[in-house]
Amino acid sequence: MSKPKVIKEFGALDDAVKQAIYELYPYGFERHLITFKNHKKHLISALPFETEDRFYMVKMTRGEANKISSQKTVFEASLEGIEEISEMDEKVVTEKVDAKKTKKKKAKTKK
């Protein structure tokens, strides 16, 4: 049985899927974009991504891919419960997210 194929915008994806995409492409995903024609014969660029139950084509342009990749820290911070992030605070947020990841890794290794 084949997986359902889903075409979605990045913003419409669940947070779990977004996080999995960031983990699969930690250095950005602009160069992983493919192009295809949709049912109306329009040329679409998208990022192919597969989960256990679905095959996604995440619609985005190269510019959007760069912007989304650069917002990775802000996304991770929102998952960690850190709110209201400005560009000036992004460095501090990155440090907080990294510190929490380090604590989680240490806790796992102790078990």
Biopython code that builds the backbone (N, CA, C, O; Angstrom):
import numpy as np
from Bio.PDB.StructureBuilder import StructureBuilder

atoms = [
    (1, "MET", "N", (0.840, -1.178, 0.000)),
    (1, "MET", "CA", (0.000, 0.000, 0.000)),
    (1, "MET", "C", (0.885, 1.242, 0.000)),
    (1, "MET", "O", (1.807, 1.342, 0.810)),
    (2, "SER", "N", (0.619, 2.176, -0.888)),
    (2, "SER", "CA", (1.455, 3.373, -0.976)),
    (2, "SER", "C", (0.984, 4.449, -0.001)),
    (2, "SER", "O", (-0.170, 4.476, 0.425)),
    (3, "LYS", "N", (1.897, 5.312, 0.325)),
    (3, "LYS", "CA", (1.608, 6.402, 1.251)),
    (3, "LYS", "C", (0.842, 7.499, 0.537)),
    (3, "LYS", "O", (1.032, 7.708, -0.661)),
    (4, "PRO", "N", (-0.036, 8.212, 1.269)),
    (4, "PRO", "CA", (-0.697, 9.365, 0.658)),
    (4, "PRO", "C", (0.328, 10.451, 0.354)),
    (4, "PRO", "O", (1.265, 10.671, 1.121)),
    (5, "LYS", "N", (0.139, 11.117, -0.762)),
    (5, "LYS", "CA", (1.026, 12.212, -1.161)),
    (5, "LYS", "C", (0.327, 13.531, -0.858)),
    (5, "LYS", "O", (-0.814, 13.756, -1.261)),
    (6, "VAL", "N", (1.041, 14.404, -0.133)),
    (6, "VAL", "CA", (0.466, 15.660, 0.327)),
    (6, "VAL", "C", (1.328, 16.817, -0.163)),
    (6, "VAL", "O", (2.549, 16.795, -0.009)),
    (7, "ILE", "N", (0.692, 17.826, -0.753)),
    (7, "ILE", "CA", (1.396, 19.047, -1.149)),
    (7, "ILE", "C", (0.904, 20.150, -0.222)),
    (7, "ILE", "O", (-0.288, 20.457, -0.195)),
    (8, "LYS", "N", (1.826, 20.750, 0.544)),
    (8, "LYS", "CA", (1.466, 21.785, 1.523)),
    (8, "LYS", "C", (2.519, 22.877, 1.552)),
    (8, "LYS", "O", (3.668, 22.670, 1.162)),
    (9, "GLU", "N", (2.105, 24.036, 2.021)),
    (9, "GLU", "CA", (3.019, 25.128, 2.329)),
    (9, "GLU", "C", (3.710, 24.792, 3.654)),
    (9, "GLU", "O", (3.136, 24.086, 4.483)),
    (10, "PHE", "N", (4.920, 25.285, 3.862)),
    (10, "PHE", "CA", (5.667, 25.003, 5.087)),
    (10, "PHE", "C", (4.892, 25.476, 6.315)),
    (10, "PHE", "O", (4.853, 24.778, 7.328)),
    (11, "GLY", "N", (4.280, 26.649, 6.236)),
    (11, "GLY", "CA", (3.553, 27.206, 7.375)),
    (11, "GLY", "C", (2.344, 26.388, 7.782)),
    (11, "GLY", "O", (1.891, 26.493, 8.922)),
    (12, "ALA", "N", (1.810, 25.579, 6.887)),
    (12, "ALA", "CA", (0.623, 24.781, 7.175)),
    (12, "ALA", "C", (0.947, 23.420, 7.784)),
    (12, "ALA", "O", (0.039, 22.665, 8.131)),
    (13, "LEU", "N", (2.224, 23.106, 7.914)),
    (13, "LEU", "CA", (2.632, 21.807, 8.466)),
    (13, "LEU", "C", (2.535, 21.805, 9.985)),
    (13, "LEU", "O", (2.610, 22.856, 10.621)),
    (14, "ASP", "N", (2.369, 20.620, 10.560)),
    (14, "ASP", "CA", (2.402, 20.465, 12.014)),
    (14, "ASP", "C", (3.807, 20.747, 12.519)),
    (14, "ASP", "O", (4.782, 20.582, 11.787)),
    (15, "ASP", "N", (3.906, 21.172, 13.771)),
    (15, "ASP", "CA", (5.222, 21.466, 14.360)),
    (15, "ASP", "C", (6.134, 20.251, 14.354)),
    (15, "ASP", "O", (7.343, 20.390, 14.169)),
    (16, "ALA", "N", (5.578, 19.065, 14.553)),
    (16, "ALA", "CA", (6.403, 17.855, 14.570)),
    (16, "ALA", "C", (7.036, 17.608, 13.203)),
    (16, "ALA", "O", (8.193, 17.198, 13.114)),
    (17, "VAL", "N", (6.281, 17.857, 12.149)),
    (17, "VAL", "CA", (6.811, 17.676, 10.794)),
    (17, "VAL", "C", (7.860, 18.740, 10.504)),
    (17, "VAL", "O", (8.901, 18.441, 9.919)),
    (18, "LYS", "N", (7.596, 19.977, 10.908)),
    (18, "LYS", "CA", (8.581, 21.052, 10.712)),
    (18, "LYS", "C", (9.886, 20.712, 11.423)),
    (18, "LYS", "O", (10.968, 20.874, 10.859)),
    (19, "GLN", "N", (9.780, 20.243, 12.655)),
    (19, "GLN", "CA", (10.980, 19.899, 13.421)),
    (19, "GLN", "C", (11.742, 18.770, 12.738)),
    (19, "GLN", "O", (12.971, 18.796, 12.685)),
    (20, "ALA", "N", (11.026, 17.783, 12.216)),
    (20, "ALA", "CA", (11.680, 16.670, 11.527)),
    (20, "ALA", "C", (12.399, 17.154, 10.268)),
    (20, "ALA", "O", (13.477, 16.660, 9.938)),
    (21, "ILE", "N", (11.805, 18.118, 9.568)),
    (21, "ILE", "CA", (12.452, 18.685, 8.378)),
    (21, "ILE", "C", (13.728, 19.414, 8.773)),
    (21, "ILE", "O", (14.764, 19.253, 8.128)),
    (22, "TYR", "N", (13.656, 20.214, 9.828)),
    (22, "TYR", "CA", (14.862, 20.920, 10.300)),
    (22, "TYR", "C", (15.951, 19.933, 10.703)),
    (22, "TYR", "O", (17.131, 20.183, 10.458)),
    (23, "GLU", "N", (15.569, 18.814, 11.319)),
    (23, "GLU", "CA", (16.562, 17.818, 11.726)),
    (23, "GLU", "C", (17.175, 17.102, 10.519)),
    (23, "GLU", "O", (18.369, 16.804, 10.512)),
    (24, "LEU", "N", (16.358, 16.828, 9.506)),
    (24, "LEU", "CA", (16.857, 16.145, 8.316)),
    (24, "LEU", "C", (17.761, 17.047, 7.487)),
    (24, "LEU", "O", (18.718, 16.578, 6.872)),
    (25, "TYR", "N", (17.461, 18.331, 7.471)),
    (25, "TYR", "CA", (18.242, 19.300, 6.698)),
    (25, "TYR", "C", (18.795, 20.384, 7.633)),
    (25, "TYR", "O", (18.347, 21.528, 7.562)),
    (26, "PRO", "N", (19.743, 20.058, 8.495)),
    (26, "PRO", "CA", (20.230, 21.023, 9.492)),
    (26, "PRO", "C", (20.977, 22.215, 8.882)),
    (26, "PRO", "O", (21.096, 23.258, 9.523)),
    (27, "TYR", "N", (21.472, 22.073, 7.668)),
    (27, "TYR", "CA", (22.230, 23.162, 7.051)),
    (27, "TYR", "C", (21.436, 23.868, 5.964)),
    (27, "TYR", "O", (22.016, 24.518, 5.094)),
    (28, "GLY", "N", (20.127, 23.747, 6.008)),
    (28, "GLY", "CA", (19.273, 24.385, 5.026)),
    (28, "GLY", "C", (18.833, 23.402, 3.957)),
    (28, "GLY", "O", (19.403, 22.320, 3.813)),
    (29, "PHE", "N", (17.818, 23.793, 3.216)),
    (29, "PHE", "CA", (17.281, 22.872, 2.243)),
    (29, "PHE", "C", (17.065, 23.481, 0.869)),
    (29, "PHE", "O", (16.355, 22.907, 0.043)),
    (30, "GLU", "N", (17.662, 24.622, 0.615)),
    (30, "GLU", "CA", (17.519, 25.263, -0.692)),
    (30, "GLU", "C", (18.001, 24.352, -1.822)),
    (30, "GLU", "O", (17.341, 24.246, -2.855)),
    (31, "ARG", "N", (19.122, 23.710, -1.637)),
    (31, "ARG", "CA", (19.670, 22.882, -2.714)),
    (31, "ARG", "C", (18.957, 21.536, -2.860)),
    (31, "ARG", "O", (19.249, 20.782, -3.789)),
    (32, "HIS", "N", (18.035, 21.231, -1.965)),
    (32, "HIS", "CA", (17.287, 19.981, -2.033)),
    (32, "HIS", "C", (15.920, 20.157, -2.699)),
    (32, "HIS", "O", (15.169, 19.192, -2.842)),
    (33, "LEU", "N", (15.599, 21.388, -3.107)),
    (33, "LEU", "CA", (14.313, 21.640, -3.749)),
    (33, "LEU", "C", (14.259, 20.996, -5.123)),
    (33, "LEU", "O", (15.261, 20.932, -5.836)),
    (34, "ILE", "N", (13.090, 20.526, -5.480)),
    (34, "ILE", "CA", (12.873, 19.992, -6.820)),
    (34, "ILE", "C", (11.761, 20.797, -7.479)),
    (34, "ILE", "O", (11.013, 21.496, -6.795)),
    (35, "THR", "N", (11.648, 20.707, -8.786)),
    (35, "THR", "CA", (10.561, 21.378, -9.491)),
    (35, "THR", "C", (9.720, 20.327, -10.217)),
    (35, "THR", "O", (10.226, 19.305, -10.681)),
    (36, "PHE", "N", (8.434, 20.613, -10.298)),
    (36, "PHE", "CA", (7.505, 19.739, -11.004)),
    (36, "PHE", "C", (6.310, 20.569, -11.461)),
    (36, "PHE", "O", (6.127, 21.701, -11.015)),
    (37, "LYS", "N", (5.515, 20.011, -12.335)),
    (37, "LYS", "CA", (4.309, 20.690, -12.802)),
    (37, "LYS", "C", (3.106, 20.138, -12.044)),
    (37, "LYS", "O", (2.940, 18.926, -11.902)),
    (38, "ASN", "N", (2.268, 21.060, -11.558)),
    (38, "ASN", "CA", (1.071, 20.625, -10.849)),
    (38, "ASN", "C", (-0.024, 20.259, -11.846)),
    (38, "ASN", "O", (0.214, 20.242, -13.054)),
    (39, "HIS", "N", (-1.210, 19.970, -11.350)),
    (39, "HIS", "CA", (-2.301, 19.543, -12.217)),
    (39, "HIS", "C", (-2.751, 20.622, -13.210)),
    (39, "HIS", "O", (-3.395, 20.310, -14.212)),
    (40, "LYS", "N", (-2.415, 21.883, -12.936)),
    (40, "LYS", "CA", (-2.738, 22.985, -13.848)),
    (40, "LYS", "C", (-1.572, 23.312, -14.772)),
    (40, "LYS", "O", (-1.599, 24.315, -15.485)),
    (41, "LYS", "N", (-0.555, 22.466, -14.756)),
    (41, "LYS", "CA", (0.647, 22.618, -15.592)),
    (41, "LYS", "C", (1.501, 23.826, -15.193)),
    (41, "LYS", "O", (2.277, 24.333, -16.004)),
    (42, "HIS", "N", (1.358, 24.289, -13.938)),
    (42, "HIS", "CA", (2.208, 25.357, -13.421)),
    (42, "HIS", "C", (3.458, 24.740, -12.809)),
    (42, "HIS", "O", (3.390, 23.686, -12.176)),
    (43, "LEU", "N", (4.584, 25.387, -12.993)),
    (43, "LEU", "CA", (5.840, 24.898, -12.440)),
    (43, "LEU", "C", (5.902, 25.245, -10.945)),
    (43, "LEU", "O", (5.742, 26.402, -10.558)),
    (44, "ILE", "N", (6.133, 24.243, -10.133)),
    (44, "ILE", "CA", (6.158, 24.382, -8.674)),
    (44, "ILE", "C", (7.518, 23.911, -8.169)),
    (44, "ILE", "O", (8.054, 22.917, -8.660)),
    (45, "SER", "N", (8.076, 24.624, -7.190)),
    (45, "SER", "CA", (9.278, 24.117, -6.526)),
    (45, "SER", "C", (8.875, 23.676, -5.124)),
    (45, "SER", "O", (8.076, 24.334, -4.458)),
    (46, "ALA", "N", (9.435, 22.562, -4.690)),
    (46, "ALA", "CA", (9.046, 21.989, -3.403)),
    (46, "ALA", "C", (10.173, 21.151, -2.828)),
    (46, "ALA", "O", (11.085, 20.721, -3.534)),
    (47, "LEU", "N", (10.081, 20.935, -1.538)),
    (47, "LEU", "CA", (11.035, 20.095, -0.808)),
    (47, "LEU", "C", (10.379, 18.742, -0.569)),
    (47, "LEU", "O", (9.355, 18.675, 0.111)),
    (48, "PRO", "N", (10.940, 17.657, -1.110)),
    (48, "PRO", "CA", (10.370, 16.338, -0.826)),
    (48, "PRO", "C", (10.729, 15.906, 0.595)),
    (48, "PRO", "O", (11.866, 16.059, 1.039)),
    (49, "PHE", "N", (9.742, 15.367, 1.291)),
    (49, "PHE", "CA", (9.967, 14.928, 2.671)),
    (49, "PHE", "C", (9.026, 13.769, 2.967)),
    (49, "PHE", "O", (7.834, 13.831, 2.667)),
    (50, "GLU", "N", (9.568, 12.721, 3.554)),
    (50, "GLU", "CA", (8.783, 11.517, 3.814)),
    (50, "GLU", "C", (8.742, 11.208, 5.304)),
    (50, "GLU", "O", (9.769, 11.222, 5.982)),
    (51, "THR", "N", (7.537, 10.928, 5.806)),
    (51, "THR", "CA", (7.366, 10.456, 7.173)),
    (51, "THR", "C", (6.913, 9.006, 7.101)),
    (51, "THR", "O", (6.815, 8.438, 6.013)),
    (52, "GLU", "N", (6.641, 8.411, 8.239)),
    (52, "GLU", "CA", (6.208, 7.016, 8.253)),
    (52, "GLU", "C", (4.877, 6.821, 7.543)),
    (52, "GLU", "O", (4.636, 5.773, 6.944)),
    (53, "ASP", "N", (4.011, 7.830, 7.610)),
    (53, "ASP", "CA", (2.677, 7.654, 7.055)),
    (53, "ASP", "C", (2.347, 8.517, 5.839)),
    (53, "ASP", "O", (1.304, 8.314, 5.217)),
    (54, "ARG", "N", (3.215, 9.484, 5.481)),
    (54, "ARG", "CA", (2.917, 10.353, 4.344)),
    (54, "ARG", "C", (4.188, 10.726, 3.585)),
    (54, "ARG", "O", (5.301, 10.669, 4.107)),
    (55, "PHE", "N", (3.965, 11.111, 2.323)),
    (55, "PHE", "CA", (5.030, 11.665, 1.511)),
    (55, "PHE", "C", (4.638, 13.111, 1.212)),
    (55, "PHE", "O", (3.628, 13.361, 0.553)),
    (56, "TYR", "N", (5.438, 14.061, 1.698)),
    (56, "TYR", "CA", (5.135, 15.483, 1.541)),
    (56, "TYR", "C", (5.932, 16.108, 0.409)),
    (56, "TYR", "O", (7.082, 15.742, 0.164)),
    (57, "MET", "N", (5.318, 17.038, -0.266)),
    (57, "MET", "CA", (5.988, 17.967, -1.158)),
    (57, "MET", "C", (5.696, 19.331, -0.532)),
    (57, "MET", "O", (4.578, 19.837, -0.624)),
    (58, "VAL", "N", (6.700, 19.916, 0.098)),
    (58, "VAL", "CA", (6.526, 21.174, 0.819)),
    (58, "VAL", "C", (6.839, 22.312, -0.141)),
    (58, "VAL", "O", (7.994, 22.539, -0.501)),
    (59, "LYS", "N", (5.788, 23.027, -0.553)),
    (59, "LYS", "CA", (5.936, 24.079, -1.547)),
    (59, "LYS", "C", (6.714, 25.265, -0.985)),
    (59, "LYS", "O", (6.405, 25.773, 0.093)),
    (60, "MET", "N", (7.734, 25.701, -1.739)),
    (60, "MET", "CA", (8.494, 26.896, -1.368)),
    (60, "MET", "C", (9.421, 27.275, -2.516)),
    (60, "MET", "O", (9.851, 26.431, -3.301)),
    (61, "THR", "N", (9.714, 28.569, -2.589)),
    (61, "THR", "CA", (10.699, 29.045, -3.553)),
    (61, "THR", "C", (12.068, 28.987, -2.897)),
    (61, "THR", "O", (12.177, 28.713, -1.702)),
    (62, "ARG", "N", (13.100, 29.240, -3.666)),
    (62, "ARG", "CA", (14.455, 29.254, -3.081)),
    (62, "ARG", "C", (14.583, 30.351, -2.025)),
    (62, "ARG", "O", (15.212, 30.146, -0.987)),
    (63, "GLY", "N", (13.995, 31.502, -2.288)),
    (63, "GLY", "CA", (14.030, 32.596, -1.316)),
    (63, "GLY", "C", (13.325, 32.220, -0.023)),
    (63, "GLY", "O", (13.821, 32.498, 1.069)),
    (64, "GLU", "N", (12.162, 31.583, -0.154)),
    (64, "GLU", "CA", (11.437, 31.136, 1.032)),
    (64, "GLU", "C", (12.231, 30.074, 1.784)),
    (64, "GLU", "O", (12.220, 30.048, 3.015)),
    (65, "ALA", "N", (12.916, 29.202, 1.057)),
    (65, "ALA", "CA", (13.737, 28.165, 1.699)),
    (65, "ALA", "C", (14.835, 28.798, 2.548)),
    (65, "ALA", "O", (15.090, 28.354, 3.667)),
    (66, "ASN", "N", (15.483, 29.828, 2.020)),
    (66, "ASN", "CA", (16.519, 30.525, 2.791)),
    (66, "ASN", "C", (15.937, 31.191, 4.026)),
    (66, "ASN", "O", (16.520, 31.130, 5.108)),
    (67, "LYS", "N", (14.783, 31.829, 3.859)),
    (67, "LYS", "CA", (14.148, 32.525, 4.983)),
    (67, "LYS", "C", (13.724, 31.526, 6.063)),
    (67, "LYS", "O", (13.949, 31.757, 7.251)),
    (68, "ILE", "N", (13.117, 30.425, 5.648)),
    (68, "ILE", "CA", (12.673, 29.405, 6.602)),
    (68, "ILE", "C", (13.863, 28.794, 7.329)),
    (68, "ILE", "O", (13.796, 28.561, 8.535)),
    (69, "SER", "N", (14.944, 28.534, 6.616)),
    (69, "SER", "CA", (16.146, 27.970, 7.236)),
    (69, "SER", "C", (16.718, 28.913, 8.285)),
    (69, "SER", "O", (17.185, 28.479, 9.337)),
    (70, "SER", "N", (16.674, 30.212, 7.985)),
    (70, "SER", "CA", (17.220, 31.181, 8.933)),
    (70, "SER", "C", (16.324, 31.346, 10.155)),
    (70, "SER", "O", (16.778, 31.859, 11.178)),
    (71, "GLN", "N", (15.080, 30.931, 10.076)),
    (71, "GLN", "CA", (14.153, 31.046, 11.206)),
    (71, "GLN", "C", (14.146, 29.806, 12.091)),
    (71, "GLN", "O", (13.303, 29.685, 12.979)),
    (72, "LYS", "N", (15.068, 28.891, 11.858)),
    (72, "LYS", "CA", (15.127, 27.649, 12.623)),
    (72, "LYS", "C", (15.245, 27.918, 14.120)),
    (72, "LYS", "O", (14.566, 27.275, 14.919)),
    (73, "THR", "N", (16.088, 28.847, 14.499)),
    (73, "THR", "CA", (16.295, 29.154, 15.917)),
    (73, "THR", "C", (15.016, 29.678, 16.553)),
    (73, "THR", "O", (14.677, 29.313, 17.679)),
    (74, "VAL", "N", (14.316, 30.528, 15.830)),
    (74, "VAL", "CA", (13.063, 31.082, 16.350)),
    (74, "VAL", "C", (12.036, 29.959, 16.515)),
    (74, "VAL", "O", (11.307, 29.932, 17.506)),
    (75, "PHE", "N", (11.974, 29.049, 15.570)),
    (75, "PHE", "CA", (11.043, 27.916, 15.653)),
    (75, "PHE", "C", (11.370, 27.039, 16.854)),
    (75, "PHE", "O", (10.475, 26.676, 17.617)),
    (76, "GLU", "N", (12.638, 26.695, 17.028)),
    (76, "GLU", "CA", (13.037, 25.862, 18.170)),
    (76, "GLU", "C", (12.724, 26.556, 19.483)),
    (76, "GLU", "O", (12.319, 25.911, 20.451)),
    (77, "ALA", "N", (12.910, 27.852, 19.518)),
    (77, "ALA", "CA", (12.618, 28.601, 20.734)),
    (77, "ALA", "C", (11.130, 28.547, 21.059)),
    (77, "ALA", "O", (10.752, 28.446, 22.226)),
    (78, "SER", "N", (10.283, 28.616, 20.028)),
    (78, "SER", "CA", (8.847, 28.557, 20.271)),
    (78, "SER", "C", (8.454, 27.183, 20.817)),
    (78, "SER", "O", (7.534, 27.082, 21.629)),
    (79, "LEU", "N", (9.141, 26.128, 20.381)),
    (79, "LEU", "CA", (8.868, 24.797, 20.919)),
    (79, "LEU", "C", (9.323, 24.690, 22.368)),
    (79, "LEU", "O", (8.744, 23.944, 23.157)),
    (80, "GLU", "N", (10.362, 25.440, 22.710)),
    (80, "GLU", "CA", (10.892, 25.409, 24.072)),
    (80, "GLU", "C", (10.113, 26.333, 25.010)),
    (80, "GLU", "O", (10.393, 26.370, 26.208)),
    (81, "GLY", "N", (9.144, 27.077, 24.483)),
    (81, "GLY", "CA", (8.332, 27.952, 25.319)),
    (81, "GLY", "C", (8.910, 29.340, 25.499)),
    (81, "GLY", "O", (8.468, 30.071, 26.385)),
    (82, "ILE", "N", (9.868, 29.722, 24.703)),
    (82, "ILE", "CA", (10.449, 31.055, 24.787)),
    (82, "ILE", "C", (9.651, 31.952, 23.848)),
    (82, "ILE", "O", (9.504, 31.632, 22.668)),
    (83, "GLU", "N", (9.136, 33.065, 24.350)),
    (83, "GLU", "CA", (8.254, 33.913, 23.551)),
    (83, "GLU", "C", (8.890, 35.262, 23.242)),
    (83, "GLU", "O", (9.895, 35.650, 23.838)),
    (84, "GLU", "N", (8.284, 35.955, 22.308)),
    (84, "GLU", "CA", (8.672, 37.308, 21.898)),
    (84, "GLU", "C", (10.163, 37.416, 21.607)),
    (84, "GLU", "O", (10.937, 37.888, 22.439)),
    (85, "ILE", "N", (10.546, 36.982, 20.444)),
    (85, "ILE", "CA", (11.945, 36.977, 20.055)),
    (85, "ILE", "C", (12.191, 38.071, 19.028)),
    (85, "ILE", "O", (11.539, 38.110, 17.985)),
    (86, "SER", "N", (13.110, 38.935, 19.320)),
    (86, "SER", "CA", (13.509, 39.934, 18.341)),
    (86, "SER", "C", (14.836, 39.499, 17.737)),
    (86, "SER", "O", (15.470, 38.563, 18.226)),
    (87, "GLU", "N", (15.250, 40.169, 16.689)),
    (87, "GLU", "CA", (16.523, 39.819, 16.061)),
    (87, "GLU", "C", (17.684, 40.004, 17.034)),
    (87, "GLU", "O", (18.654, 39.248, 16.996)),
    (88, "MET", "N", (17.586, 41.005, 17.900)),
    (88, "MET", "CA", (18.659, 41.263, 18.859)),
    (88, "MET", "C", (18.737, 40.144, 19.891)),
    (88, "MET", "O", (19.817, 39.824, 20.388)),
    (89, "ASP", "N", (17.589, 39.551, 20.211)),
    (89, "ASP", "CA", (17.550, 38.501, 21.226)),
    (89, "ASP", "C", (17.860, 37.121, 20.666)),
    (89, "ASP", "O", (17.982, 36.161, 21.427)),
    (90, "GLU", "N", (17.990, 37.004, 19.345)),
    (90, "GLU", "CA", (18.151, 35.692, 18.729)),
    (90, "GLU", "C", (19.385, 34.967, 19.246)),
    (90, "GLU", "O", (19.351, 33.747, 19.410)),
    (91, "LYS", "N", (20.474, 35.685, 19.507)),
    (91, "LYS", "CA", (21.690, 35.056, 20.022)),
    (91, "LYS", "C", (21.447, 34.485, 21.416)),
    (91, "LYS", "O", (21.893, 33.379, 21.723)),
    (92, "VAL", "N", (20.750, 35.227, 22.250)),
    (92, "VAL", "CA", (20.445, 34.758, 23.603)),
    (92, "VAL", "C", (19.536, 33.542, 23.536)),
    (92, "VAL", "O", (19.725, 32.577, 24.276)),
    (93, "VAL", "N", (18.544, 33.589, 22.646)),
    (93, "VAL", "CA", (17.620, 32.468, 22.485)),
    (93, "VAL", "C", (18.376, 31.223, 22.035)),
    (93, "VAL", "O", (18.133, 30.126, 22.538)),
    (94, "THR", "N", (19.291, 31.399, 21.087)),
    (94, "THR", "CA", (20.085, 30.269, 20.607)),
    (94, "THR", "C", (20.848, 29.628, 21.753)),
    (94, "THR", "O", (20.908, 28.402, 21.851)),
    (95, "GLU", "N", (21.430, 30.445, 22.621)),
    (95, "GLU", "CA", (22.171, 29.929, 23.764)),
    (95, "GLU", "C", (21.250, 29.170, 24.713)),
    (95, "GLU", "O", (21.632, 28.123, 25.236)),
    (96, "LYS", "N", (20.024, 29.691, 24.945)),
    (96, "LYS", "CA", (19.078, 29.015, 25.839)),
    (96, "LYS", "C", (18.644, 27.675, 25.264)),
    (96, "LYS", "O", (18.579, 26.678, 25.983)),
    (97, "VAL", "N", (18.346, 27.650, 23.968)),
    (97, "VAL", "CA", (17.928, 26.408, 23.324)),
    (97, "VAL", "C", (19.059, 25.390, 23.377)),
    (97, "VAL", "O", (18.821, 24.219, 23.675)),
    (98, "ASP", "N", (20.296, 25.822, 23.089)),
    (98, "ASP", "CA", (21.445, 24.924, 23.137)),
    (98, "ASP", "C", (21.668, 24.393, 24.550)),
    (98, "ASP", "O", (22.016, 23.226, 24.727)),
    (99, "ALA", "N", (21.469, 25.249, 25.559)),
    (99, "ALA", "CA", (21.649, 24.825, 26.947)),
    (99, "ALA", "C", (20.619, 23.760, 27.316)),
    (99, "ALA", "O", (20.948, 22.789, 27.997)),
    (100, "LYS", "N", (19.371, 23.939, 26.870)),
    (100, "LYS", "CA", (18.338, 22.947, 27.168)),
    (100, "LYS", "C", (18.623, 21.625, 26.464)),
    (100, "LYS", "O", (18.387, 20.556, 27.027)),
    (101, "LYS", "N", (19.128, 21.695, 25.241)),
    (101, "LYS", "CA", (19.477, 20.470, 24.521)),
    (101, "LYS", "C", (20.596, 19.732, 25.238)),
    (101, "LYS", "O", (20.572, 18.505, 25.332)),
    (102, "THR", "N", (21.580, 20.475, 25.748)),
    (102, "THR", "CA", (22.698, 19.874, 26.467)),
    (102, "THR", "C", (22.203, 19.183, 27.733)),
    (102, "THR", "O", (22.648, 18.082, 28.056)),
    (103, "LYS", "N", (21.281, 19.827, 28.450)),
    (103, "LYS", "CA", (20.730, 19.220, 29.663)),
    (103, "LYS", "C", (19.997, 17.926, 29.337)),
    (103, "LYS", "O", (20.119, 16.939, 30.063)),
    (104, "LYS", "N", (19.235, 17.929, 28.244)),
    (104, "LYS", "CA", (18.499, 16.723, 27.855)),
    (104, "LYS", "C", (19.454, 15.593, 27.491)),
    (104, "LYS", "O", (19.214, 14.437, 27.840)),
    (105, "LYS", "N", (20.547, 15.928, 26.785)),
    (105, "LYS", "CA", (21.519, 14.912, 26.415)),
    (105, "LYS", "C", (22.204, 14.337, 27.647)),
    (105, "LYS", "O", (22.423, 13.128, 27.729)),
    (106, "LYS", "N", (22.540, 15.191, 28.600)),
    (106, "LYS", "CA", (23.194, 14.721, 29.822)),
    (106, "LYS", "C", (22.259, 13.814, 30.599)),
    (106, "LYS", "O", (22.687, 12.803, 31.156)),
    (107, "ALA", "N", (20.963, 14.179, 30.638)),
    (107, "ALA", "CA", (19.990, 13.368, 31.360)),
    (107, "ALA", "C", (19.831, 11.987, 30.709)),
    (107, "ALA", "O", (19.670, 10.982, 31.402)),
    (108, "LYS", "N", (19.876, 11.951, 29.393)),
    (108, "LYS", "CA", (19.756, 10.673, 28.677)),
    (108, "LYS", "C", (20.963, 9.789, 28.925)),
    (108, "LYS", "O", (20.824, 8.575, 29.075)),
    (109, "THR", "N", (22.142, 10.380, 28.969)),
    (109, "THR", "CA", (23.359, 9.590, 29.149)),
    (109, "THR", "C", (23.474, 9.062, 30.580)),
    (109, "THR", "O", (24.107, 8.030, 30.807)),
    (110, "LYS", "N", (22.877, 9.748, 31.534)),
    (110, "LYS", "CA", (22.911, 9.301, 32.931)),
    (110, "LYS", "C", (22.023, 8.075, 33.144)),
    (110, "LYS", "O", (22.264, 7.276, 34.048)),
    (111, "LYS", "N", (20.988, 7.932, 32.301)),
    (111, "LYS", "CA", (20.038, 6.809, 32.481)),
    (111, "LYS", "C", (20.629, 5.557, 32.061)),
    (111, "LYS", "O", (19.983, 4.513, 32.139)),
]
sb = StructureBuilder()
sb.init_structure("model")
sb.init_model(0)
sb.init_chain("A")
sb.init_seg("    ")
for serial, (resi, resn, name, xyz) in enumerate(atoms, 1):
    if name == "N":
        sb.init_residue(resn, " ", resi, " ")
    sb.init_atom(name, np.array(xyz, "f"), 0.0, 1.0, " ", f" {name:<3s}", serial, name[0])
structure = sb.get_structure()
